[in-house]
Amino acid sequence: MLHEPKVYPDPTSFKSERYPNSDAEMRNAHDLVFGFGRRSCPGVYFAEGTLFAIVSTVLAMVGILPGLDAQGNEI
């Protein structure tokens, strides 16, 4: 469903403009990925919890700094 060229032109590339700051659009994409109704994925909460744990651990433990140019100055 997410690779339907009629709905999503060029479906293999990521284009953030497909979801224009709309919670409803993001919810639709979420429902398509994990399913909905009786056929929904039972591991959706495990997957979301795991992603949250990974992202929060990376943000807490890794220093995210601006890049450096050839002279060592911040970009």
C-alpha positions in Angstrom: 0.0 0.0 0.0 2.9 2.4 0.7 4.5 1.6 -2.6 1.5 2.4 -4.8 2.8 4.8 -7.5 -0.6 6.3 -8.0 -0.8 7.4 -4.3 2.9 8.1 -3.8 4.9 9.1 -6.9 8.4 7.8 -6.7 7.6 5.5 -3.8 11.1 4.3 -3.2 12.5 7.7 -2.1 11.8 9.5 1.1 10.1 12.8 0.6 9.0 14.6 3.8 6.7 16.9 1.9 4.3 14.0 1.6 3.3 14.6 5.2 2.7 18.3 5.5 2.7 18.7 9.3 -0.6 16.9 9.6 -1.1 14.5 12.5 -3.9 12.8 10.5 -1.6 12.1 7.6 1.1 10.7 9.9 -1.5 8.6 11.7 -2.6 7.1 8.3 1.1 6.2 7.5 1.5 4.6 10.9 -1.7 2.6 10.5 -0.6 1.4 7.1 2.8 0.2 8.4 1.5 -1.6 11.5 -1.9 -2.5 10.2 -5.3 -1.6 11.7 -8.4 -3.3 13.0 -8.3 -7.0 13.7 -5.2 -7.5 11.7 -3.0 -5.0 13.5 0.5 -5.9 14.5 0.7 -7.1 18.1 4.3 -5.9 18.3 3.6 -2.3 17.6 4.0 -1.2 21.2 7.3 -3.2 21.5 8.6 -1.6 18.3 7.7 1.9 19.4 9.1 1.4 22.8 12.4 0.0 21.4 12.7 3.0 19.0 12.1 5.4 21.8 14.7 3.7 24.0 17.3 3.7 21.2 16.7 7.4 20.3 16.7 8.6 23.9 19.9 6.6 24.6 21.7 8.0 21.6 20.6 11.6 22.5 21.7 11.1 26.1 25.1 9.4 25.5 26.4 10.9 22.2 27.7 14.4 21.8 26.0 15.9 18.8 28.2 18.7 17.6 28.3 20.9 14.5 30.6 19.8 11.7 34.1 21.1 11.2 35.6 22.6 8.1 39.2 22.0 6.8 40.6 24.6 9.3 38.8 23.0 12.3 36.2 25.8 12.6 32.6 25.0 13.3 30.4 25.1 10.2 
